[in-house]
Amino acid sequence: MTFCKRPRSFVNGFSIYPRPLFPRRNRFAGKSALSVLYCIADPKAESTGNFNPSLFNTYPMRLYMRLLRVIMCALLRGRNLYISEPSILHFIVMPWDCVFRRAGNDRYHAFMDLGRIDLMIRMGGWNALALQRLQPFVLTAHIQYRHSLQMFQRFVLQTRLTHWDNKFFWMEHVFKCGNRIMATAISRNGFTLNDRIVPTEAVFLLLNGEKVSSLYPLKSISIIHAIESLLRGLKFI
C-alpha cells in the first residue's frame, strides 16, 4: 500500500504545509449560535462534558456598544456641563432590551449607568475615572415605573446631580418620551480608591473645585434618608 505525500514548501528552514490533507473537524459544527457563544464564554464546560446551552441565557447582554458611544461622544464634547446641569442622552429600545416586547426592569438601571458616566465625563470627571483610577459604585437606587417602554420606542434619559454629603452623591434620573415621563429614579453613588471610599471634597477638587449647594430641599433629603434606613433594616422573614 502506498500513501501519497502532501506537498510542502520551506521558508527560512521551516517546513510549511499549504493545507492539511485531512481537514480537522470544526468543534462548533452542528451547534447553534448560542451554543458556540457559550463554548467561548466557558470553554471548560465543553471539555468536561457539562455543556448546557440553556445556561448561556444567564449571561447578561451588556451595553458595551452603547457604553463606547457614550464615552466617545462625551470626550468629543469636552467639559461642557456645569455641575448642576443635566446630562441628556437619546436611546432606542432594542429587541435584546425587552421582555415580552417591553423593556426589562434591569435595563433601566443599565441606562442609568450610562447617564452617570456621561454626566461625570462632561463635568470634567475623566481625570477622576481614567487617570486617578477611581472606581464608581452605586449604593442604593430607588425607581418609580410609570409607563412601559415598548420595543423600538425612542426615549430620552436625563441625569443630574442633586445632593451630596461627605461620602456620597445622589443623582436624579428621568426617562421621557416626548413630554411623557416614563420612569423616575434616584441613586446614591460614590467612588472608591484602593477599597476605600473617596470623600466628596476630593472628588470636587478633581472637577476643578466646582461645588454648589444641594438642589433638593432639606425635607426631601430627610425622606430619602428615611427610605434608605428602612432598606438597611430589612431582613429575611
Buried (B, 14 or more C-beta within 10 A) or exposed (E): EEEEEEEEEEEEEEEEEEEEEEEEEEEBEEBEEBBBBBBEEBEEBBEEEEBEBEBBEEEEEEBEEBBEBBBEEBEEEEBEBEBBEBBBBEBEBBEEBBEEEBBBEEBBBBBBBBBBBBBBBBBBBBBBBEEBEBEBEBBBBEBEBEEBBBBEBEBBBBBBBBBBEEBBBBBBBBBBBEEEBBBBBBBBBBBEEEEEBBBBEEBBEBBEEEEEEBEBEEEBBEEBEEEBEEEEEEEEE
